[in-house]
């Protein structure tokens, strides 16, 4: 029942119907609360915390995933290549732990959240979680003093943590849904929030003049029970294939499998779904495909039929150049003055950003 309701509610966010007349009243109240809360932080009525190293927020304004975690992983790898020592913090959504704690390769996703567990298993840099992102960042830096930049996977609306760079990730296919705020639509903030971030990354859906394009690519599967065993799509041409996805947009995963030439029977689940063995008990199944995010929750009951598709983000080189420019001493000095009060003013690095103007990304 929970699965059916969650999928139904998400569908409502991407269309308009008579029920939105009723829900629109609550969305208006939510807008007032959201705008007021940000204003209180900008004016100093609500206090925020500044970390001793630069902070990059990778977030969005819609409920559910847009590709933030793959982008965070890509950005961490790129920063390491350019001599930085990043650490990653996350709320740990879906996990039971609220206080700051380190996430390791063997951490329980039920405790730390599926996305932090996935990030930690990539073994790129230190990962910490905490409902209070500022406290999580402080704990990470105390445990890893070598870290000189913090990446926050999600947290655009977590104004308690001051930031030097804000990156908004947008689903290029679904964009902002019906354009309404919660609960009538998927928005956590008005689309006008686009005007105050440093960069916009468009995940799929073509090109946009005012955004950096990101694609997720991969064609190699690894066996969840025996990760050293890998396979290509040709190995599944004649098998009875099923696919599960408990992510924000299951159809994106299913469509990608089709693009790879795989015929599968698909089984969508709500984002962050806590999988159990019975969810994957498909009669006659010879191969069951899943994302890395779902795999971390299925590892304890995996069998030889479970295959995980690993994908990586691909972005233009101009994006990391832009980020490095924003992290330069002269820009950090200017940004700290504006970001600490959450002003919409930008430093000089904005001149390298894709121009707005003919923007296909709709704002409201």
PAFIKE-252089 format. One record per residue (C-alpha): residue in three letters; chain; x, y, z. Coordinates in steps of 0.05 Angstrom, whole numbers. Each point is the difference from the previous one (the first is absolute). Layout:
! residues N
  residu  chaine       u       v       w
     ala       A       X       Y       Z
...
END
This chain:
! residues 364
  residu  chaine       u       v       w
     unk       A       0       0       0
     unk       A      57      48      18
     unk       A      33     -15     -67
     unk       A     -64      14     -39
     unk       A     -15      65      37
     unk       A      72      26      -8
     unk       A      -1     -13     -75
     unk       A     -70      31      -6
     unk       A      21      63      39
     unk       A      62       9     -43
     unk       A     -43      -5     -62
     unk       A     -44      57      25
     unk       A      61      45       4
     unk       A      11      -4     -74
     unk       A     -71      16     -23
     unk       A     -57      46      16
     unk       A     -69     -24      23
     unk       A     -58      26      43
     unk       A      35     -26      63
     unk       A      53      55     -10
     unk       A     -53      54      14
     unk       A      -5     -28      70
     unk       A      75     -13       9
     unk       A      18      68     -28
     unk       A     -21      34      65
     unk       A      51     -41      39
     unk       A      53      14     -53
     unk       A     -11      75      10
     unk       A      11      -8      75
     unk       A      62     -42     -14
     unk       A      27      55     -46
     unk       A      -8      53      54
     unk       A      36     -45      51
     unk       A      56     -16     -49
     unk       A      13      72     -22
     unk       A      -4      26      72
     unk       A      49     -53      25
     unk       A      52      19     -52
     unk       A     -11      74      15
     unk       A      12     -13      74
     unk       A      67     -33     -15
     unk       A      21      56     -48
     unk       A     -17      53      52
     unk       A      35     -37      56
     unk       A     -62     -13      42
     unk       A      14     -74      -7
     unk       A      73     -17      11
     unk       A      44     -40     -49
     unk       A      67     -33       7
     unk       A      62      13     -42
     unk       A      51     -56      -8
     unk       A      75      15      -4
     unk       A       3     -28     -71
     unk       A     -40      15     -63
     unk       A     -68     -33      -5
     unk       A     -32     -21     -66
     unk       A     -74     -17       2
     unk       A     -27     -48     -53
     unk       A     -75       4       7
     unk       A     -67       9     -34
     unk       A     -67      32      12
     unk       A     -43     -61     -15
     unk       A     -18     -59      44
     unk       A      38     -62     -20
     unk       A      64     -12     -38
     unk       A      25      38     -59
     unk       A      70     -29      -5
     unk       A      33      36      59
     unk       A      38     -61      26
     unk       A      33     -18     -67
     unk       A      19      73      -9
     unk       A      29       2      71
     unk       A      42     -61     -15
     unk       A      24      30     -66
     unk       A      17      66      32
     unk       A      39     -34      56
     unk       A      41     -38     -50
     unk       A      14      62     -42
     unk       A      21      40      61
     unk       A      48     -54      21
     unk       A      31       1     -70
     unk       A      12      75       9
     unk       A      34      -7      68
     unk       A     -58      10      48
     unk       A     -19     -46      58
     unk       A     -76      -3       3
     unk       A     -46     -28      53
     unk       A     -73     -15     -12
     unk       A     -58      12      48
     unk       A     -73     -21      -6
     unk       A     -62       0      41
     unk       A      -4     -75      -6
     unk       A     -72       0     -24
     unk       A     -35     -65      14
     unk       A      49     -20      55
     unk       A     -17      -5      73
     unk       A      61      38      27
     unk       A      -9      75       9
     unk       A      65      18      36
     unk       A      65      10     -39
     unk       A      37     -64     -16
     unk       A      49     -26     -51
     unk       A     -24     -44     -56
     unk       A      44     -59     -19
     unk       A      -2     -52     -55
     unk       A     -35     -49      48
     unk       A     -49      50      30
     unk       A     -72     -22       4
     unk       A     -43      39     -50
     unk       A     -59      -6      48
     unk       A      41      41      50
     unk       A      37      49     -45
     unk       A     -44       4     -62
     unk       A       8     -32     -68
     unk       A      34      58     -36
     unk       A      55      11      53
     unk       A      12     -75       1
     unk       A       8       1     -76
     unk       A      48      59       3
     unk       A      43     -34      54
     unk       A       4     -64     -41
     unk       A      32      39     -57
     unk       A      59      13      48
     unk       A      15      69     -28
     unk       A       4      42      64
     unk       A     -27       4      71
     unk       A     -76       0       8
     unk       A     -39      23      61
     unk       A     -75       7      12
     unk       A     -42      40      48
     unk       A     -67      35       2
     unk       A      39      63      18
     unk       A      45       7     -60
     unk       A      44      52      34
     unk       A      13     -47      58
     unk       A      14     -57     -49
     unk       A      50      44     -36
     unk       A      34      20      64
     unk       A       5     -73      22
     unk       A      29     -20     -68
     unk       A      53      54       2
     unk       A      19     -19      71
     unk       A       9     -73     -21
     unk       A      33      19     -67
     unk       A      38      66       8
     unk       A      32     -11     -68
     unk       A     -67      15     -34
     unk       A       0      70     -30
     unk       A     -69       2     -33
     unk       A     -68     -27      20
     unk       A     -51     -26     -50
     unk       A     -72      -4      26
     unk       A     -42     -52     -37
     unk       A     -67      36       4
     unk       A     -11      56      50
     unk       A     -19      59     -45
     unk       A     -55      17      50
     unk       A      44     -15      61
     unk       A      17      73      12
     unk       A      29     -15      69
     unk       A      63     -17     -39
     unk       A      34      58     -34
     unk       A      24     -14     -71
     unk       A      50      28     -50
     unk       A     -27     -33     -63
     unk       A     -71     -23     -15
     unk       A     -13     -50     -57
     unk       A     -72     -15     -18
     unk       A     -14     -66     -36
     unk       A     -63      -4     -43
     unk       A     -32     -61     -31
     unk       A       1      20     -73
     unk       A     -60     -43     -16
     unk       A     -47      13      58
     unk       A      27      69      16
     unk       A     -46      33      53
     unk       A     -61     -44     -11
     unk       A     -65      40       3
     unk       A      39      60      28
     unk       A     -35      -1      67
     unk       A      30      -3      70
     unk       A     -13     -56      49
     unk       A     -48     -33      10
     unk       A     -34      15     -66
     unk       A      65      -7     -39
     unk       A      72     -25       8
     unk       A      32      67      15
     unk       A      35      15      66
     unk       A      15      72     -21
     unk       A     -26      45     -56
     unk       A      34      -8     -68
     unk       A      25      72       8
     unk       A      53     -31      45
     unk       A      37     -13     -65
     unk       A      21      73       0
     unk       A      41      -5      64
     unk       A      41     -64     -12
     unk       A      69       0     -30
     unk       A     -10     -55     -51
     unk       A     -56     -42     -29
     unk       A      12     -72     -23
     unk       A     -52     -31     -46
     unk       A      -4     -75       6
     unk       A     -25     -27     -67
     unk       A     -53      31     -44
     unk       A      47      33     -50
     unk       A      40      64       3
     unk       A     -16      66      33
     unk       A      35      66     -12
     unk       A       2      17      74
     unk       A      21     -67      29
     unk       A      55     -53      -1
     unk       A     -24     -65     -30
     unk       A      10     -65      38
     unk       A      -9     -72     -24
     unk       A       5     -65      38
     unk       A      34     -55     -40
     unk       A      21     -72      12
     unk       A      -7     -67     -34
     unk       A      32     -49      48
     unk       A     -37     -39      53
     unk       A      30     -32      61
     unk       A     -29     -58      39
     unk       A     -24      22      68
     unk       A      15     -67      33
     unk       A      69      -5     -33
     unk       A      21      72     -19
     unk       A      63     -25     -35
     unk       A     -44     -30     -54
     unk       A     -21      49     -54
     unk       A     -43      -5     -62
     unk       A     -19      40     -61
     unk       A     -68       9     -31
     unk       A      13     -54     -52
     unk       A       2     -51      57
     unk       A     -74      13      15
     unk       A     -29      -3     -71
     unk       A     -33     -67      10
     unk       A     -16       0      74
     unk       A     -65      14      37
     unk       A      16      70      26
     unk       A     -34      42      54
     unk       A      19      70      25
     unk       A     -16      35      65
     unk       A      10      73      18
     unk       A     -15      36      65
     unk       A      25      67     -24
     unk       A     -34      67     -14
     unk       A     -11     -16     -73
     unk       A      -2     -76     -11
     unk       A     -17       9     -73
     unk       A      66      35     -12
     unk       A      36     -64      21
     unk       A     -47     -44     -40
     unk       A       7      43     -62
     unk       A      75      -4       5
     unk       A      -2     -75       2
     unk       A     -42       1     -63
     unk       A      51      47     -32
     unk       A      52     -53      15
     unk       A     -42     -50     -39
     unk       A     -27     -39      60
     unk       A     -70     -28       4
     unk       A     -24       1      71
     unk       A     -63      -4      42
     unk       A       1      62      44
     unk       A     -20       9      73
     unk       A      -1      73      25
     unk       A       3      16      74
     unk       A      -1      66      39
     unk       A      65      38      10
     unk       A      42     -28      58
     unk       A     -43     -63       3
     unk       A      26     -48      54
     unk       A       6     -63     -42
     unk       A     -11     -69      29
     unk       A      12     -67     -33
     unk       A     -74     -10     -17
     unk       A       1      64     -42
     unk       A      46     -35     -49
     unk       A     -32     -69       0
     unk       A     -20      -3     -73
     unk       A     -19     -67     -28
     unk       A      45     -24     -55
     unk       A      48      59       5
     unk       A      70     -15     -23
     unk       A      28      70       8
     unk       A     -25      58      43
     unk       A      30      68     -16
     unk       A       5      57      51
     unk       A      35      66      13
     unk       A      60       8      47
     unk       A     -45      39      47
     unk       A     -48     -58       7
     unk       A      56     -52       1
     unk       A      27      25      67
     unk       A     -67     -19      31
     unk       A      -3     -68     -33
     unk       A      71     -24      15
     unk       A     -19     -39      63
     unk       A     -48     -46     -37
     unk       A      32       1     -69
     unk       A       4     -62     -44
     unk       A      33     -14     -67
     unk       A     -58      30     -40
     unk       A      11      71      26
     unk       A      39      44     -49
     unk       A      19      73      14
     unk       A      10      52     -54
     unk       A      55      49      19
     unk       A      -7      68     -33
     unk       A      43      62       3
     unk       A     -15      72     -12
     unk       A      29      36     -61
     unk       A       3      75      -4
     unk       A      37      51     -44
     unk       A      69      21      23
     unk       A     -26      72       6
     unk       A     -38     -20      62
     unk       A      60     -21      42
     unk       A      37      62     -26
     unk       A     -58      42      26
     unk       A       2     -35      68
     unk       A      76       8       6
     unk       A      -8      74     -17
     unk       A     -51       8      55
     unk       A      48     -33      49
     unk       A      57      48     -17
     unk       A      22      43      59
     unk       A     -24      65     -31
     unk       A     -70     -27     -13
     unk       A      -6     -35      67
     unk       A      16      65      34
     unk       A     -57      35     -37
     unk       A     -48     -57       5
     unk       A       7      -8      75
     unk       A     -27      71      10
     unk       A     -61     -13     -43
     unk       A     -14     -73      15
     unk       A       3       9      75
     unk       A     -61      44      -6
     unk       A     -29     -42     -57
     unk       A       1      59     -47
     unk       A     -14     -11     -74
     unk       A      64      38     -19
     unk       A      54     -40     -34
     unk       A      75       4      -4
     unk       A      39      12     -63
     unk       A       0     -73     -19
     unk       A     -71       6     -26
     unk       A      26      27     -66
     unk       A      21     -71     -17
     unk       A     -70     -27      11
     unk       A     -45     -18     -59
     unk       A     -42      59     -17
     unk       A     -73       5      17
     unk       A     -46      35     -49
     unk       A     -28     -53     -46
     unk       A     -16     -47      57
     unk       A     -42     -61     -15
     unk       A      -3     -13      75
     unk       A     -67      28      21
     unk       A      -4      42      63
     unk       A     -60      22      39
END
